[in-house]
Amino acid sequence: MIVPWQSLDPQTLNNLIEAFVLREGTDYGEQEISLTEKVAAVHNQLQSGSAVIVYSELHETVDIVPSDRFPREA
């Protein structure tokens, strides 16, 4: 189920994004990027619609994934 990022409390959204960017294996590249910059980048992706928050009822987990994994609604 896609969770609209706008429906989350701002602090909850920030905590969710921080947890996402701090996951092991999410830091790639030659340049070090600060946590603040990473959080801002993910927040921008949510705002632009290029990423979405997904809740799995089966696994009771939340993830942030590229929106192109889901078909566009008519």
NORCOR-V238363 format. One line per field, one symbol per residue. ss: DSSP state (H for helix, E for strand, C for the rest). psi: psi as a letter, one per 20 degrees, with the letter a starting at -180 (. if undefined). burial: b if it has 16 or more other C-alpha atoms within 10 Angstrom, else e. Layout:
# NORCOR-V238363
ss = ???
psi = ???
burial = ???
This chain:
# NORCOR-V238363
ss = CEECHHHCCHHHHHHHHHHHHCCCCCCCCCCCCCHHHHHHHHHHHHHHCCEEEEEECCCCEEEEEEHHHCCCCC
psi = ppophhiqphhggggggghgiiqpjjoqrhqppqgghgggggghhghijiqqpppohgilqprprpiiipqpq.
burial = eeeebeeeeeeebbebbbebbeeeeeeeeeeeeeeeebbeebbebbeeeebbbbeeeeeeebebbebeeeeeee
